[in-house]
Amino acid sequence: MLRNLYIKNFILIDELSIDFDEGFTVLTGETGAGKSIIIDAISLLSRKKASSSLIQKGKDRAIIQGIFDIDYKMGKILEEAGLDYDETIMITREIKSDGKSIYRLNNRVVNGLLINECLQDSIDIHSQHDNQYLLNKNKHIELLDKYIDDKLINEVKKNYQDYYQLNKSLQEDLEKKYNEQDIDYYQFMIDEINSAHLDPQEEYELKKQEEGYKVIKNNLNKYINIKNIYDQSIYPNLYEIQKLFKSFNLEQLEQTLNSSIYNIEDVMEELDKYINAFNIDENTINEVEERLFLINKLKHKYNRSVEDILIYKDQLEEKIEIINNRQEYLAKFQKAVDEAYQKFLHSATKLHDLRIEKAKDLENKVVSNLKDLMLNNANFKIVIEECAPSSKGIDNVEFYISLNAGEDLKPLHKTASGGELSRLMLGLKVIFANLTNVETIIFDEIDTGVSGQVAKAIAQKMKYLSKSIQVFAITHLPIVASYANHQYKVIKSIKNDSTYTDVIELNNEQRINEICLMANGKIDEAGLLAAKALLESNQ
């Protein structure tokens, strides 16, 4: 649910912050005041395409920010993204002068795809233009399945994908040309790989062993170099220093140095014994290096890791098996494809039966809602016909309707006018809203072109819908405004030769004045009395 909307430097809006509550909210105001700007701002939060033309003249960027209650789906998305959240979430979109956008979630820069994922099912913006979705018969099966909401739908999709992939592989194998002369070449490579007795773990152990030998040899060479330096340079110099101490009668220093020389000699002697006893098997080192050379040679030849070479060998063996037993192999493959298709067909048939059963229930609910919306003679039918298999099953679904008594049922796109479609869509949304994750639904002037009892019916239906989800409506009709829990007026003003849009929440007295103005185009005593009576009766 949308709790707050903050807009800055956006089209005609300088800066605006609006708090919203649950229930039914209407936006009213004169034509051209900018009511749709509010809806455009909300839609831009959920990654609708933006351009620099949306930025207020003279500004370098526009900011749109919404605070939403966290629902279950949002929480799961944020957890998977490793983001912390509380009871609400703040989503910000900054539109820059080059048309690019920066998205933030709780002040942290994020990818716009994450924002879209959070909001795409939470906000539903509906206008008369959106009725095109309803006119597209390819979407009707999606609407029916949304109503069914059964795990069987996903099961059919998976079973079809399994069958499709198997059948695709079979067709590719049928088209392949296998040459029996290739068998000798395949077998040569298999024998070469087998003779190497490859083991993925062995390469790691050999490299570790080789590295150990290198460290030991390097340390031995260092010792030999140090010992040579000691024997050739350090020891003779120490001996000369000892003689100097003696000539100066520095007996104490002479004895200390003499003792140190003996200690060093003892250490060197012990170290020599250790080194001489240390056995480095050159043959073992050579075997390790030769083995690594062979492994690297095969890796280079086949351009694969040891693991992949072994997999490749299995594939070569399978190719030989296919060539030698092609008909048997294809028959076995065909059997697997047939079994996958039968599994799909079984689940698709169950889904077909379920769709027929649930379609009856949905038809009755749609007709009931249409009667509530003053389409008393409407008849609605969901036609289900078998079609070619697909991930949606074996059904083609199309909505048929007749709106007048005595009319034959016809495909929806050939029957309904704009106003009738709006009422039909409203009736469907009442049914589907509680079956989806929608938290906020926005109706953008769907009551255009209606009046009287029809307008009242639309208002009552939106009010009913607002009992379970947050509902916004842009309207010019006083009857619709009178049913709302909250009313905001969009006002356009001119300051310093520039046009600005502002939004204010109306109190009860202001609502009476606004409804009177909407109904009569002016405010007078009789109109105010009528507006007050209308508001009170519909609250």
C-alpha positions, 0 to 999 in steps of 0.5 A, a space after each residue: 500500500 502506498 503511504 506517501 508520495 514525494 515529487 520534486 521538479 516533475 512536469 508542473 510540480 515544483 515540490 509536493 509531499 502527500 500522505 495516503 491512507 487505506 480505503 477509497 481515495 479520489 483525485 478531483 480538479 478542473 480539466 488540465 489541472 494535472 491530475 494524471 501527473 500524480 498517476 504518471 509519477 506513481 507509474 514511473 516508480 515501477 520503472 515506466 520509461 522516462 525522458 528528460 522532458 518530464 523534468 521541470 523547466 530550468 531544473 537538472 533532475 526530477 525526483 519521485 519517491 514513494 513509501 510503501 507497506 512491505 507485503 509478503 512478496 516484497 519481503 521475499 524479494 528483498 531477502 533474496 537480494 540481501 537487503 534489510 527492511 522494516 515495515 515500510 520501504 522507500 523507493 526513489 527514482 531520480 530522472 536526470 537531464 540526459 534521460 537516465 535514471 538512478 533508483 534507490 531503495 531505502 537510500 541505497 542505489 539499486 538496479 531498476 529491475 529490482 524496483 520493478 520486481 518489487 512493485 510490478 504486482 503491487 500496483 495496478 494502474 487502469 485506464 480506458 486504454 488498458 482495456 486493450 489487454 481485455 480485448 486481446 483474446 490471447 490474454 484470456 487464458 491467463 485471466 482464467 488461469 489466474 482465477 483457477 490459481 492451481 499448481 496443475 498450471 505449473 505442472 503442465 508447463 513443466 511437463 510440456 517443457 520436458 517433452 519439448 526439449 526431449 523431442 527437440 533433441 530427438 529431431 536433431 539426432 534424426 537429422 544428424 549424419 553419422 559415418 561409420 568410418 568415424 568409429 576408428 577415429 573415435 576409438 583411437 581417442 578413447 584408447 588414448 584417454 583410457 591409456 592415460 588413466 586420468 584422474 581429476 584429483 591426481 593432477 592436483 596431487 602431482 602439482 602439489 608434489 612437484 611444488 614440494 620438490 621445487 621448494 626442497 631443491 631451492 632450499 638445498 641450493 641456498 644452503 650450499 651457497 651459504 656454506 661456500 660463502 662461510 668456508 671461503 670468506 667468513 671463516 678465514 676472516 674470523 680466524 684473522 680477527 682471532 689472531 688480532 685479539 691475541 696480539 692485543 692481549 684481549 684474551 676474553 674476547 679471543 676465548 668468546 670468539 673461539 667458542 663461537 667458531 667452534 659452535 658454528 662448526 658444530 652446527 654446520 657439521 650437524 647440518 651437513 649430516 642431515 643434508 647428506 642423509 636427506 634422500 631426494 629421489 630424482 627418478 620420482 621427480 622425473 616421473 612426476 614431471 613426465 606425468 604432468 607433461 602427459 596430462 597437460 599434453 592431453 588438456 592442450 590437445 582436447 582443449 578441455 580440463 581433465 574432468 571434461 576430457 573424461 566426459 568427452 570420452 563418455 560422449 565418444 563412447 555414446 557416439 559409437 554406441 549410437 552408430 553401431 545401434 542407431 535404430 535401437 537407440 532411436 527407438 529408445 529415444 522415441 519411447 522416452 519422448 512418447 512417455 514425456 508427451 503422455 505425461 504432459 497430455 495427462 496433466 493437460 487433460 486434467 487442467 482442461 477439465 478443471 478450466 471447464 469447471 472453474 469457467 462456469 464459476 467465473 462466468 457467474 461471478 462476472 455476470 453478477 458483477 456486471 449486473 451490479 454495474 447496471 449491465 442487467 442484460 449482460 451474458 458472459 461466456 468463456 469458450 474453451 476449445 482444444 488446440 495444439 499442445 503448448 506450455 499452457 496445455 491443450 486449450 484455447 480460451 476466449 471470452 464471449 459476451 452479449 450486452 443486450 437482451 436477445 443478442 447472440 454471444 460474440 467474441 469480446 473484441 467485436 462487441 463492447 464499447 469503451 464505457 462497457 469495457 471499462 465496466 467489464 474490466 472493473 467487474 473482473 478486477 473486483 474478482 481478481 484483485 483478492 487472488 493476486 498480490 495487488 495492494 494498490 489499484 488506480 483507476 484513471 477516469 474509467 467513469 468517463 462518458 457515464 452518468 446517473 445510475 451507471 456512475 453510482 454503480 461504478 462508485 459503489 463497486 470501487 468502494 467495495 473493492 477498497 475494503 480489501 485493497 487501496 483504491 485511487 480514482 481520478 474522476 470528474 463525477 460528484 457521485 464517485 467523489 462522494 463515495 470516497 473515504 479521502 478526497 484530494 484536489 489538484 490545483 493549477 496556478 500561475 506564478 511568475 509566468 510559470 504554471 504549477 500544480 499542487 495537491 491538497 487534501 480536503 476536509 469535510 467542508 471543503 469536500 462539500 464545496 468541491 462536490 458542489 462545484 463539480 456538479 454545478 460549475 459554481 457554488 450556491 446555497 442550493 448546490 451546497 445543500 445538495 452536495 452535503 446531502 450526497 456526501 452524507 448519504 454515501 459515507 
